[in-house]
Amino acid sequence: MDDGLREKLATLGQRIEVATYERQIAVDEVRELMAIHHAELQLPRVAELTLLSHGALHAMLPD
């Protein structure tokens, strides 16, 4: 395998790992804000404010 291709794939793998980690941090922060501001932040409103679909947000925030 070409070294350039190997390096590119390794870099992409690292980017995916970082993105996954960052996503989990963001989801945890959304969950925390929802817990603190429960009366104001119901799932439909949070989905609207985060610009995520209700279904996508619900899938990220399991009960």
Backbone torsions as a table, in degrees:
resi	resn	phi	psi	omega
1	MET	NA	140.7	179.0
2	ASP	-62.4	135.8	-179.2
3	ASP	-61.3	-35.7	178.7
4	GLY	-64.3	-41.1	178.2
5	LEU	-67.1	-42.5	178.4
6	ARG	-60.3	-44.0	179.6
7	GLU	-66.1	-42.3	179.2
8	LYS	-61.0	-45.5	179.9
9	LEU	-65.4	-38.8	177.6
10	ALA	-63.7	-41.9	178.3
11	THR	-63.6	-42.7	178.1
12	LEU	-63.6	-39.4	177.2
13	GLY	-61.6	-42.0	177.8
14	GLN	-64.4	-41.9	178.9
15	ARG	-62.3	-39.7	178.5
16	ILE	-64.2	-43.0	178.6
17	GLU	-61.6	-44.1	179.5
18	VAL	-65.0	-43.2	179.8
19	ALA	-62.6	-40.5	178.6
20	THR	-63.8	-43.6	179.0
21	TYR	-63.4	-47.7	179.9
22	GLU	-61.9	-39.4	178.9
23	ARG	-62.3	-43.5	-179.7
24	GLN	-64.1	-39.7	177.0
25	ILE	-61.2	-46.0	-179.6
26	ALA	-63.5	-43.3	179.4
27	VAL	-62.9	-41.3	177.6
28	ASP	-62.0	-39.8	179.3
29	GLU	-67.1	-39.4	176.4
30	VAL	-63.3	-45.6	179.0
31	ARG	-58.8	-43.1	179.8
32	GLU	-64.1	-44.5	178.6
33	LEU	-63.6	-38.7	177.7
34	MET	-64.4	-36.5	179.3
35	ALA	-69.1	-40.8	-178.7
36	ILE	-70.9	-42.0	-174.3
37	HIS	-111.1	41.8	-172.4
38	HIS	-49.8	-45.1	-176.7
39	ALA	-64.5	-34.6	-177.8
40	GLU	-88.9	-26.7	-170.6
41	LEU	-117.7	77.8	172.4
42	GLN	-84.9	159.3	-173.6
43	LEU	-51.5	-47.0	-179.8
44	PRO	-59.9	-38.9	179.8
45	ARG	-69.7	-41.7	179.0
46	VAL	-63.8	-40.8	177.4
47	ALA	-60.0	-43.8	178.7
48	GLU	-61.7	-46.2	-176.8
49	LEU	-70.5	-31.6	179.7
50	THR	-87.8	-6.1	-178.4
51	LEU	65.6	24.4	175.3
52	LEU	-104.2	152.5	176.0
53	SER	-69.4	155.3	178.8
54	HIS	-57.5	-44.2	-179.4
55	GLY	-63.0	-43.1	-179.8
56	ALA	-65.4	-43.5	-179.8
57	LEU	-66.3	-42.0	178.8
58	HIS	-60.0	-39.8	179.4
59	ALA	-65.9	-30.5	179.6
60	MET	-80.3	-21.9	-175.2
61	LEU	-115.5	70.1	-179.8
62	PRO	-62.9	150.2	-178.2
63	ASP	-63.2	NA	NA
